[in-house]
Amino acid sequence: MTATSERRFSAALTPAQAAALAYVRSSVLVERPAALAAIEQHLAAADVGHRPHRLLAAAAHRGRLTVNFHPDRLCADGRAVAAALAEDGVYRSQFVTGISNGGLTAYSGGDRDRWEHRMFGGAYQRPGVAPAERPTYGGINLLDHADGACPRFGSCHLRLRPAVLSRATFCLGDSHLGPGVVGTADAFEAVLAGLLAGVASTGECLGRAGMDVATLARTLLEAPRTQATLGRALDDYVEAQIHGPLDLAHDVEELVVDPSFAGTPTGAALESIARRYGFPLRWHPGFALAVDRVDAEFRGPAIPVLAARLHREFARPGVPVDAELIGRGAVSVVTEPQRWADLGPIADTLQHLKQLWHVLVRFGTAHRG
């Protein structure tokens, strides 16, 4: 595909999608001078000689959008996510799939519907707007972490082509929190200023500790590259909302997969997706954790109990907790709920499985399977 045809495809937005993008862009225009001044102040305080515009160009255009997902979870129509991707060739929003690795509120009047109304000026609540027009969610992987920008939402991720940046909006932190710092690729000043302020005050950025402004600036200015560093960014990320279709054949640069799926039916399905739609598949280092090392404080005392139960039900002795094991449990809870009824309401068990994944991302070591 030529650069011209790629830009043309990426620009094919419905009126609602174009209006949402325009609303965010217009809402940050008034803040740009103050944000640009703040960036200059942070760079000067850190004795960084780079000009803000160069840093903005690197951050907004060298970063890669990633969309994290769990490939083995079941959609509302009963298909696994990997099977739906293979058959449809499109990554769809929660308003269509009926599943989420966050909250399940994608319906008219639900929490997601309300916060999208605030973020996008009611563009998606106009009469006649179809659920399929809603944005998909990911993050901008500014530090090129091997587990993607938002591993909280999935063990695997799609790394998107640069052209998709032109139809993405961004917020600092998760959109359900009603963040005040938003932007677009061509109006990224407030987001970058927020990142620099966070680094200056906490020494952390996008899941990486021990960061300072000079190191962040230098990292952003480096050419994009594939790293083996895991970011583990559960809460600290720049969320991206992608407006318009996310078409695997046109928009995906690479599929990055957790190694726990190697040699499994899910892994084979992911490999077939990469072959069918013409992009490479890469394995990231992954996460693994001994069942007796599952932390009881990070997400609560119910999580080690669930991990031990999963291990007894599905794992061989000595095999760690990993993404594939958690996925098997998630499928079982949906397809045979009576098997898990003694743990309480099914909705609670599914939530605990999400939290077990968070524990694995936070404390797991590289997968050795």
Helices and strands as residue ranges (DSSP letters): H 3-10, H 15-29, H 32-45, H 52-62, E 64-69, H 81-88, E 90-91, H 94-97, H 111-119, G 123-125, G 131-133, E 136-141, G 151-153, E 156-160, G 162-167, E 168-172, G 175-177, E 182-184, H 189-202, E 204-205, E 208-209, H 213-221, E 238-242, E 246-247, H 248-251, E 252-257, G 259-261, H 265-277, E 281-283, E 288-289, G 291-293, H 302-314, E 321-322, H 323-335, G 337-343, H 346-363
